[in-house]
Amino acid sequence: MSKSLLVVAMSVLLVLGVASVVAGSSSASVSAVGGGSPGTEAPAAGGLRAGNTRTRQEVADIITTVGSTLPDWFDSVPLEYPDTLNLHWEQIVKDKWAPDHNLGAYMLTRIIERPRKWRHGIKLLHHCLEVNRNNPSALQQTRENLANRYLFLFQDYARAGYWNAQAGNSDPVLLAKCCWRLGSKDLAVEVLSTVGVDRRFYAKALRLWGEMGEYKKVLPMADRIARAGQADLAYLLAGDAARVTGRYQEALGYYQLGAALELPGRMDPINVERAQASAQAVAAFAGQDLSAVPDGTHTGESNDGFKGPIEVEVTVKDGRIESVVVSRHRENWYGASIEYVPARIVEEQGVVGVDAVTHATVTSRAIINATMMALGDAAEQP
């Protein structure tokens, strides 16, 4: 982390009022932000693109007050884990996945792949805070995992932001997204501006700049990625940024460039396939007016999911999207995307402004593409 990043990150921590490292938190009857106490909900969809719906201090207060509490369901969830599981993040079984022994493997296989166990995973991580109180390395890894799991599984921006701050702002893009979704684009911009050219966060930062509507910032960043030998990723991210800001022709152009790439060096054929699927979806939809889509439930499919094709059913009535439902998929690490992305499409009445779920961007993109296919194909019917 550069000196300037450290300085700005520390200033953000001070704004948030998070100075001490705590191992546990008091319980409160507050569920994940977006479905919790009055005043803590994520802003309405139009407010996200408009900019700031809360002050910097209001968002900081939400992160420090709501974020430091336990979810209202916490006490009702039993603490369950195998007796063989090492809770210190030590890989005690070498060269094997061993989810009953290695905590990282356990979280991925036994928790993330099983939605009914997501709350149990949060319970276990809070238990790990206590177990590792005197183990700085394990405590840091636990805090980072709490931040990521609260965001990835529950879109709980307050608690994700809080635990990221407790981890010393270990992921500035995560913190920026939390600030933005809680209603302060100004604070999100300040945090995201600290990333610079840090390779660990560069692609994620590019994606978030696009989602926040800062398209002019995206193209120079994509160009830097392309010049580093990853044109496949650059075109895909640039296409995503153009699509999320409603620039369909530009999105189509970038996706088509990505789809036509030959694959020398560091480029990944999977990104080329994803660009092909995205180009097909944008070409089918191309910003179609919903008034051209007949009433009814329309099915669309995109083949660029993380594990295979994703199918959605889009119900339209009187020129409005009534619902979007993921009707078929084989995803295993999808987090909140299966419910969150369809809900955002309904909120936005289209795909412009619909942001991806962090750590589930591939699944999120495939849901968006399948939706565009459904709407585009339905509009073409006689």
N, C-alpha and C positions, 0 to 999 in steps of 0.2 A: 504494500500500500504506500503510495507516495506521501511526502510530507504534506502537500496541499490537501490531499484526501483525508489524512488524519486530522488536520486542523478543522476542516469543514465538518467532518463526521463528529468531532468532539463538540463543535458548536451546536449541531443538531441534537446531540444527547443532552446538552445543557438546556436547549429549548424544551425538550421533552421532560426535563426535570428528573432524569434517570441517572443518578450518580452512584448508587450503591449496587452491589451484586447480592441478590437474594436467592435463597434456595427454594423457598416456597411462597405461596400467595394465599391470602385469605379468600374464603368463598363468598360469593354474592349471587343473588338471583338475577344474573344477567346472562343471556344466551349470546351466541355468536353475533357480532355486529352485522346488521342487515336483517336481523330477526330478533333483536334484543330489546333493551329498555328504550323508552322514548328519548329521542335526541341523539342516539348512537347509531342510527341506521345509516347505511350508505346513501348518498344523495340520489334523487331521481335522475333518470338517465340523461335528460336534457341538460341537467346541471353539470354533468361530468364534462361535456364538451364546452359548456359555457365558461368553465374555469373554476372559480372559487365559490363554494356554497357555504363554507365555514371559514372562520379566521384561522390563522396559523395556531394561535393559542388554544382555540376550541379543539382543534384536532390533536394538539399535544396533550390537552387535558383528557380527551377520550382515551388516548393511548396509555397514559399513566394511571388513570383511575379505573376504567373498564378493563384495560389490558392486564392489570395486576391482579385481577380477581379470577376466580375459578368459574367455569361455566355452570349454569344452574342445574345441569344434569350430572355434574361431577360425582356427587355423593351417592347417587343411585347406581353407579357403575362399579362392579366388583373389580378388585385388583387381581388379575390372573396372569400368570406366566409360568413357564416350565421351571422346575427346580434346577435344571441343568443350565439355565440361561445365565450368562455372565453379564452383569448390569453395568460394567465399567468400560464398555466399548472395546474390550480386548478381544482379538480374534484368537480364542483359545484352541479352536480347531483350524489348523493351518491348511491352506490349499483346498478347502471344501466350503460349500455354501453354509451348511450346518445351521439352519435357522433355529434349532432348539438349543444351540449353544452360543452363537454369535448374535449380539443384539442388533447390529445393522441388518443382517439377513432376516432376523425375526421380524423387524419392523416392516421390511419390504414384502416378505412372503406371507406372514401370518396376520399382518395388520392391513397394509395398504391394499392388498389384493382382495380383502374381505370387508366390504363396507359396514357390515354389522359389527365389526371389531374396531372401527375407527375411534370410537370413544374410549374403548379399552386401551388403545395405543396412547392416547393423551393421558389417561390415568397412569399408565406405566411410566411415561416420561416424567411426569411430576414426581412419581415415586423415586425415579432415578436422580432427581435433584437432591432429594434427602440422602439417598445412599452415597452419592458422590460429593457431598458437601465439602469434604476435605481433600478432594481429588481434582485439582484445577483443570487438568486436561479433559477428564471425563465430564466435568461440570459444564465446561464450554461446549463440548459436543452435544450435550443434552439440551442446553439452551438453544443452540442452532437448530437442532431437530424440532424443538417445540415451535420455534418461529415458522419453520417450513411446513410442519404438519398442520398447524392452525390455519395457515393460508391455503395450502394445497387441498386439504380435506374439507375444510369448513368455510373458506373465504372469510375467516374471522380476522378482520384487518386490525382491530385494536390489540388483540392478544398476539398476533403475529408481529406487529410493530413493536410491542412491548418486549417480547422475548428476543427479537433481533437487537433491540437497544441494549438489553441485558448482556447480549453476546458481543457488545462493543461495536455495533453496527457492522457485523460480519458480512452482511449482504446489503449494500446500499440500494440496489435495485428493488429488493423486497420492501425495504422501508419506504422508498419513494412510491411504490405502488400502493402501499397501505395509506400513506398520507393523501395521495390523489383520490383513492376510492372513498376515503372518509371525508373528502370535501375541500382539501387545500392543495390546489395545483401549484401555488407559489412555493409551498414547503416541499412538495414533490420535486419541482424543478431544481430547487436548491440542492436537495439530496442527490438527485440524479446527475447534476452537473459535476459532482465529485468523482464520477467514475473515470472520466478522461479516456485514456486508451488502455485501461486495465483489461487484459485479455480474458480474465475470469468472468467479467461482467459485461463485456462489450456488446455481444449479440443480444443479451437480455435487455440492456439499456436501449439499444436501437429499437427493439420491439416496443418497449414502453413509451419512448418518445413518439412513435407512430400512434399508439393507442391514445395518447394524450392530445393528438392532433398537431404535433409539432413536426410536420412533414419536412420542412426545410432542413431540419437537423438530421433527418434520416439519410438523405442521399449522400452527403459527404462521408458518413459513417459506413454506409454500404460500399462506397467506393474504396475505402480503406480496407475493408474485408476482402473485396475482389482483388485488390493489388497485393494482398498477402497470400493469394493463391487459392482463395475459397469463393470463386465467382458463383458457384452453385448455391451456397448459403446466402451470399449477398443479394442475388436476384430474388431468391425466395423471400427474404426479409423485406426487401424493397417492395415487392409485390404485395405482401401483407400490409405494409404501411400505407400503400396507395389504396388498397381495398378498404381498410378501416376508416380512411378519411374520405371515401366516396369517389376516388379518382379511378374509375373502372377501366378506362382505356389505358392509363398508365400501368395499372395493376396487370392488365392483360399483357401488355408489352414486356414487363419485367418477367412475368411467369413464362411467357413464350421464349424469352432469351434463356432463362434457366432450363427450360425443357429441351432446348436445342443444343445444350452444351455437350461437347465431348469431355471425357473424364480423365485428364492427366493429373498427376501430382496428388494433391491433398483432397481433391473433390470427391464427394460422396454420391454414389448413384441413387441412393434413397432420396436425396434432396431433388435430384432431377425428376424422379417419379412424382414427388409431391408437387413440384412446379407444374408438371403435366396435368395432374388432377385439378390443381387450382386454376390453371388456364382454361380447362374445359368448363369448370363451374362458372367462372367469370364470363366466359363467352356465352354460356347459356342464359345467364341472368342479366348482365350488363345494366344494372340499375333499373330493372323493369318496374314500371309503375304498378302498384298492387291493384289498381283498378282494372288492370288487364288480366288479372288472375281470377278465374271463375271460383265461385263459392264451392266449398267442399274440402275434403282431406286429400292432400297430394303427397305422393311418396317420392323421395329422392335418395340417391346413393352416391357416396364418394368412396373411392378405393384407397384413400391415403391415410387411413387410421393407423395407429401405432401397431396394431396386431392384424389389420385387415380392413375390409369394407365396413362402413358405417351407414346405416339407413335411418332416415328420419321421416316422420309424418307431419306435414304442415297443414293446419286447418285454417282456411281463409273464409271470412264472411263479410260481405259488404265492403270489400276493399281494405280489410284489416286482418292482420294475422292474429287469430284467436289463440292458437297454441302451436308449440313445436315439441315433438316427443321423439326421443331416440328410440326407435322401435327394434333395432337389431345392431349388435356389435359384439366384438370379441376382445375388447380392451381389458387390460388387467390393472394398469396403473393410471387411472383416469381422474382420480380425485373428485373434485366437485364439478368437473366439466360437463358431465352427462345431464345435470340439472341446471347448472349455472348458465351455460352458454345458451341453451334454448330459452331460458327465462329472459336473458338479456336481448335476444332477438325479438321476443314479444315486446319488451320494453321499448326498444328502439324502432319497432315496426320495420325491421330490415336488418341488414348486416353492417351498415355503416355505424361506427362507434362501438361495435361489440368487441370487447377485449377478451383475450385468452386467459385461461386459468394457468397461473404460474406452475411450472413443472408438468403441465398437461397441454402444452401448446400444439402438439401434433394432433391429439384428439380434438382439441378445440377447433383447429383449422378444418379438420375433416367434417365436423358437425356443421360448421358454417358453409363449407363447400356443398355438402349434401342438401342443405336448405336452399342454396342458390339453384341447385339442379332441380329441386322440386318446384320452386316458383317459376324458373325459366321454362321448364318443360310444360307446366300447366298453362302458362301464358301463350304458348305456341299452339295449343290444341284448338281446333276449329270450333 
